[in-house]
Amino acid sequence: MLGTMPTNHLWTDSWATFETGGARFSLHAIPAEIAKNTAIGSPPTPREEEPVKLIFEVKDVESELARLESLAIRMLRPPRQRRGEGCDAVDPEGDVFQICSSGTDAFL
């Protein structure tokens, strides 16, 4: 979905580190003791009240939106987000992330 492959070679069953040019971030598996109390629906319910939202800058929001939709990623379009400037999306676990165009202020 991100268009990049993990760069780490250790703990690959539970950890993935990504280099995106301007930032590095990691995703990790939810520990089993926490995961057993976490319900993930199909489709996932957006968790819009989480304290962290990843925002990815893209060259063309509308083409990236179409690409993500082709991967069955649920897109959210809050009224505050103008077409072509930004769009929220929901990952397979319900976490909300955003894509925005270069030079556009993030739409929180």
N, C-alpha and C positions, 0 to 999 in steps of 0.2 A: 504494500500500500504506500509506503514512504518512498519507493523508488531507490532505496539504498539497502545494502546488505550489512548485517552485523559485522563488526570489526574484531570482536573478542574471540579468543580461542579457548578460554577456560570457562567452566560452568555453563556450557552452551545448552544444557537441558533446562536451566532455570534463569538464565541471564542473557541479555543481548545489549551490546553497546553500539551506538550508531554515531557516525561522523556526518554532519550535514553541511560542512563547509565553514559555517560561522559558529557552530555549536556542537557539543557532544552531549548525548544523553543516553540513559540506559533504561531498559524495561526489564522487570523481573517478575517471576511467577509469584502468585500470592501464596504465602505459607499455608500448608494444609489445615492448620488449626483455625486460621481465619477464613479460608476458602469454604470450609464446611458450613459456615454461617452466612455466606454470601450467595444470594440468589441472582442468577443471571438468566433473564428470560430470552425468549426467541420470538420476536425481535427483542433486543435488550431495551430496558427502560433507561432513557437518558438520565444520568446523574448530574444534573445541572447545578447542584449546590455544593459540589466538591471544592476544596480550597485551591486546587491546581488546575490550570487549563493550559495545555500546550498550544502554541500558535506557530503555524508554519507559513513563512512568506513564500509565495509562488509568483511566477511571471504572469500567468493568466488565470485568474480565479475561475472564469466560466469553463475553460477547457479542463482544469483540474477537477472542478465540480463534476463535469461529465465523466471523467475518468473514474473518480471515486464512486459515482452512481453505478457505473458499469461493473464495479466490483461488489455491488449490493451494499455499499456503505450508506447508511441513513443520513440524509442531509437535513439540517434545520435552518430555517431562514427567518430569524427574529426580525421584526419590523425595523429595528435600529440599524440593520445591516443593508447597505445599498448594493444592488446588483453590480457585480464586477469589482467590488471593493473587498468583500469578505463574506464568509459563510461558515457556520458551525456544522459540525458533523459528529456522529456517534460511533465510537469504535465497538468491536464485537462484545465488549464487557459493559458497555453503557457509559464509558467515560466520554465527555464532550471535549472535542478539540476544535481548532479553528484554522482555516486557511484565509490569508489576506494577501492583497496585492502589494507589491513592492512600494514602499513609501507611504502606505496608508496607515493611519493610526489604528491600533488594535481596537476591535469592538468587543468590549468585555460584556 
